[in-house]
């Protein structure tokens, strides 16, 4: 999930030569936001801009910067991209 990815990224910044194995019981990253746990119309109870890592903002729902919704699919995609961007 959020904190596991953040912890792994931080650890690898501090120890870049370490070979770190990240495991998860789900088949995709995300913890409670993993693909298998999502359901139609799932939304977080937080507005856009408050639920992301500091180095990369989350893209708005359907590209509309005025839409404050954060869907489960958005979160899963964001965490997947974060893991890929940082080779986690």
C-alpha positions in Angstrom: 0.0 0.0 0.0 0.9 3.7 0.4 3.3 3.3 3.3 4.9 0.1 2.1 5.9 1.8 -1.2 7.1 4.9 0.6 9.1 2.8 3.0 10.7 0.8 0.2 11.6 3.9 -1.8 13.1 5.6 1.2 15.1 2.5 2.2 16.5 2.2 -1.3 17.5 5.9 -1.3 19.5 5.2 1.9 20.8 1.8 0.8 20.9 1.9 -3.0 23.0 -1.3 -3.4 20.6 -3.4 -1.5 18.4 -5.9 -3.4 15.0 -5.4 -1.8 12.2 -7.9 -2.3 8.7 -6.5 -1.8 5.9 -9.0 -1.3 2.2 -8.5 -1.2 -0.6 -11.0 -0.8 -2.5 -9.4 -3.7 -1.5 -9.8 -7.3 -1.1 -6.1 -7.8 0.3 -3.2 -5.7 -1.9 -1.0 -3.6 -2.7 -2.9 -0.4 -6.4 -2.0 0.2 -6.3 -0.2 -3.2 -5.1 -3.3 -5.1 -7.0 -4.1 -8.3 -8.8 -7.1 -6.8 -10.2 -5.0 -4.0 -11.7 -2.3 -6.1 -15.4 -2.2 -6.9 -17.5 0.0 -9.3 -17.9 3.6 -8.1 -15.5 3.3 -5.2 -14.3 6.8 -4.1 -12.0 7.9 -1.4 -13.3 10.3 1.2 -10.7 12.9 0.4 -10.4 15.5 -2.3 -7.9 15.5 -5.1 -4.5 17.0 -4.0 -4.6 15.6 -0.5 -3.9 12.0 -1.3 -0.6 11.7 -3.2 3.1 11.6 -2.7 4.9 15.0 -2.6 7.0 14.4 -5.7 4.1 13.6 -8.1 0.5 14.9 -8.0 -2.4 12.6 -8.8 -4.0 13.3 -12.2 -7.6 14.6 -11.9 -10.6 12.4 -12.5 -11.1 12.0 -16.3 -8.6 14.9 -16.8 -11.0 17.5 -15.3 -9.0 19.7 -12.9 -12.3 21.0 -11.4 -13.5 17.5 -10.4 -12.3 16.9 -6.8 -13.2 13.1 -6.8 -10.6 10.5 -6.1 -11.7 7.1 -7.3 -10.4 3.7 -6.3 -9.2 3.1 -9.9 -7.3 6.5 -9.8 -5.5 5.5 -6.5 -4.6 2.0 -7.8 -3.2 3.4 -11.1 -1.3 6.1 -9.2 0.3 3.6 -6.8 1.1 1.3 -9.8 2.8 4.2 -11.6 4.7 5.2 -8.5 6.0 1.6 -8.1 7.0 1.5 -11.8 8.6 5.0 -11.8 10.8 4.0 -8.8 11.5 0.4 -9.9 9.8 -1.0 -6.8 
